[in-house]
Amino acid sequence: MTAIVGVLCKDGVVIGSDSATTFAAGPQRTIEQPSKKIRILKDSAIIAGTGSVGLGQRFCHEIESRWDVVLPNPPTIIVNQLCAAAIGNFRSTGLAQFEYGALMAFFHSDKFHLCEFEVRSLQPEFKTDHLWYVSTGSGQTIADPFLGFVRNIFWNNQQPDLKNGIFGTLWALQHTINVNPGGVNGPIQLSILSKNGDAVEAKILDDGEIDEHLEYVREFENHLKDFKRKLTSAPKEIPKYDVEE
């Protein structure tokens, strides 16, 4: 069970996830434990997956082993070749159908890219400045509506910068963790792809950095609570209207 959120920002990419991995015996879930769900590829790309852990290992192996070979190609060709290689790997062991998907962020042709490899088909889709955010995993049905709320209220229906992208990602993940019926749990993991001078840097934030950003979320939620108190303390008189007989 997983909740992953990705945001293509004006000046970088944010990918965040929960930390819960669920064990199962057939269809029956057994236990849950924390695990790392975000992977940095050669300091310049980020991968986060949802679905079978074993398929995730094989997907990352295909990307890592082919990355330097495919990198000279245009972005669309890069993800197409990686998709074909991963599907070939899955089918090589007799797997006709699979349930695995991923988000991948990388920098190419002087642009930041966020690609979604769709669950079950693994077909790639690039996010754009008109469709700049995505969630995937079992928490998607909770995260998507909340991201729509963030887009409307906080991002003002426009592609955010990196700081606001981090805020929206963390808020959506925290909300999903708080209200999901099971299988999605903290702590939140967060990764950023950005430029440091002329160099492109992919990094996973440590707990202290994440908590610093979460403090902004807590402050904003407290602001909303203050507005609620303002509403409840407002005069309760019913407005009078002039009515013509």
N, C-alpha and C positions, 0 to 999 in steps of 0.2 A: 504494500500500500504506500502511496507516494503523493506528495504535492510538490510540483515544480512550477516556478514562475520565471518567465524571461521577459526582459524589456529592452528593446532597441532604442537607445537614447541618442540625442544629437551628438554627443561626444563620447560614446562608449556603449557597452552592453552590461546589463546586470542579469545574473542567473542565480536564483535562490531555491532552496528546497527544505523540506523537513528532514528528520534524521531517522525515522522509524523503518525498520525492515521486519517484515512479518514472516515467520516460519509457518509451514503448512504440511499436513499429511493428506495429500490429495486435496479435496475441496475444504477440508477442515483446518482452520487456523489453529496453531498451537501456542506459540509465544511471539513476543515482539522484543527487539533490542535495537539500540542505536547503531547506525553505521554511516560511513561517509558515502555520499551520493554524487558529489561533484569532483571532477577530475581535471587537472591542468595538463594540457598537452604541450610539451616543449616550450613552456613559458609564454606561449603566444596564442593559445586557443583553450576553450573551456567546453567540457562535455558533462551533461547530467542526464541520467536515464531513468525510465520507469518500466517496471515489469520484472521478468525473471533476472535474478542476479547473474546466473550463468550466461544468459544471452547478452547481458550488459558487458561482461568480461570479454566475450567474443567480439562484440561490436567495437569496443575500445581497442582491442588488439588489431582489428582490421584497419581502423583509422590510424593508429600509431605506426603500423608497419608500412602504410602506403602514403603517409602524409607528405613526405619530401618528394615523392614521385608525382603526386597529383597537383602539388602546390603551384607549378608554373601555369596551370590551366586557368581559364576564367572560372569565377565562383560557381556558376551553374554546373559546369562540367565536373568540378571538384566534388560537389555533393552528390551528383549523379553516379560518379564512379565509386564513391564510398558507399552509397546505398546499394549498388549492384554487388559490391564485394561482400557486404554484410549479409545480404539475402543469400548469396551463394554459400557463405559460411554456414548459415542456419540450415539451409536445405541439404548441405553435404552430409548431415547426420540424420536425414530422413524426416526433417521437420517441414511439413507442408504448410502448416498454419502456426503463427507465433503471435505472442502479445508482448511486444516490446516497442518502446518509442524513446526519443531523446531530443534534447535541445543542444545545439552546438553554436558557439560564438567564435568568430575569428576575424582577423583584419586582412583585407586583400584589395588590391587595386585602389589603394588610398581611401578605403571605406570600411566601416565596421559592419559586420554581417551577423545576423541571428537567424539560424535555420532550425525549423522544426521537422524532425523525422517522425511522421505520424504513427501513432500506436496501431499495431496489427498489420499495416501495409508498409511502414517504414518510408513512405514516399516523402521526398523533401519539399519543404515550402519555406521560402525566405520571407521574413518580416520586412516591412517597408515603413517609410515615414507616414504612410496612411493607415497602416495596420501594424502597429509597433509593439504589441504585447501579446503574450500567450501563456496559458497554463496547461498542464497535462498531468496525468496520473489520476488516481482515484479521488483526489481532492478537487478535481477540475470543476465539478458541478457546484462547489462552494466558492472556489476562487474566481471563476469567470464572472459571475454577477457582481462580486465585490470589486473586481478590477474595472468593471463597467462603471461602478459608482466612483471609484478613484479617478478614472478617466474624466468623468463629467464634472466632479466637484473639485478635485485637486489638480489635475493636469489640464483642466479647461479645454478638453477635447483636442489637445495638441501634443505632439511628441515631446516628452520632457527632456531636461538635461539630466546628467548622471546623478546628481544629488537628489533630485525629485524622483528619478527612477528607482533609486535605492529605497527611498521612503515608501513609495507605492508597493514595491515588491515585499518589503518587510511587513507592511500593514496587512497586505492580502494574505501572506503566509501565516502571520500571527492570528488573524481572524479564522482562517481555515483550521489551524491547530486547535483553536479554542472551541469551535462548534462542531467539528466532524464527529461522526458516530463511532469512530474507532479505526486504528491503523495508520493515522497521520499524527505525528508527535514531534515535539522539539528535542533538542534545541535547533533553532534555525541555522542553516548553512547558507553563506552568501559569497558569491564570487563576482569579480569585476574585471572587465576587459577595457583598458583605457590607454591613453598615450601619456607617457612620462617624458616630456620634451619631444624628441624625435623617435624615441623607442616605444614600442607597443608592449604593454605589460598585462599579463593575466595573473590574478592572484585571488586566493581565498582569504577572506577576512577572518581574523581571530575573534574569540569570544568578546574580548574587550571592545574591539572596533564595532562589532555588531550591536553590543549593548549600548554603545554611544549613539548609534543611529536609532535604535529602538526607543531611546529617551525622547527623541523628537515625536515618535508615534504616541508615546504616553502623554506628552505635553499637549498634542493636538486632541487626543481623546478627552483629556481634562478640560480643554477649552469647550468641547461639545457639551460636557457635563455642566459647565458653568452656564452655557446658553439654556440648558434645560431648567436650571434653577431660576434663570431670568424669566422664563416662560411661566413657571409655577408661581412666581411672586408677582406677576403682572396683575393689574386690576381685573376683577371678574365681572364687571358691569357689562351688560349686553348693549352693544351699540344701538342708538336710537336712529330711526330713519323717518323721514317725512313721508306720510302716505296720503295720497289724494283719495277722497271718498267719491 
